[in-house]
Amino acid sequence: HGPCYCDQACARTLDCCHDYAEACPVIPCAVSQWSVWSGCAEPCKTTYRVRRRHIIQEARNGGEACPPLEERAGCVEYWTRQGTECKQSLIPASITTGGFGKARKKRAAADGNERAGYCVEFQLVAITPGCLHSHHSYTHWMQYLREGHTVCVECQHPALDSRSLHCYGDGSGSKKNQLLHWQAVGNPQCKGTWKRIRQLDTCSCPSVHSFLFI
């Protein structure tokens, strides 16, 4: 008597068609497995990679809608498509505590190779929780890293690249406020991002928050 319906609401309003259970089952959307991650969208830039999946079965009769079919994740590639190394601003800086600097300078002076270096100031933006879980004596310095603090990193002669005369990861050539990456030596779980503030040709790094490029 009167029209009948083929949707989920009809079960509440009691106007389903007589063959509703057979002809109108609720079918949720079904999707495939994720594809493998793509490479970075562009080399030598902080950009993204993509993975996708496709619809196997569209939702019908009020079934659950399809989930997102694309995901993106941040990534950086340090080599161009031609296999050459990207500019230094994208290479993660490897750092250690400034306490190792005196011994390094003594060795350089003994070899007659001591040459003036420089320092770079950075503002710490992000720090992984792994920095707080450094239990070895040589990694205690990582526990004092704090987001928002300004740190001073010295580029000494032994770490200078002979061609560019810069330390890898010093952020030279980076844009203002560009996020750069750093990695603490001795603890792979301690890393993060910072922004380059300025380069100092005359180093006067304080004893606290003083680090070395490796």
Secondary structure, DSSP 8 states (H G I E B T S, - for coil): ----B-STTHHHHT-B-TTHHHH---B--EE---------SSTTSSEEEEEE--EEE--BTT------SEEEEEE--SB-TTS-B--GGGS-EEEEEGGGHHHHHHHHHHHT-----EEEEEEEEEE-GGGGG--SGGGGGGGG--TT-EEEEEE-GGGB-TTT-SBTTS-TT--TT-EEEEEETT-TT-EEEEEEEEEESS----STTEEEE-
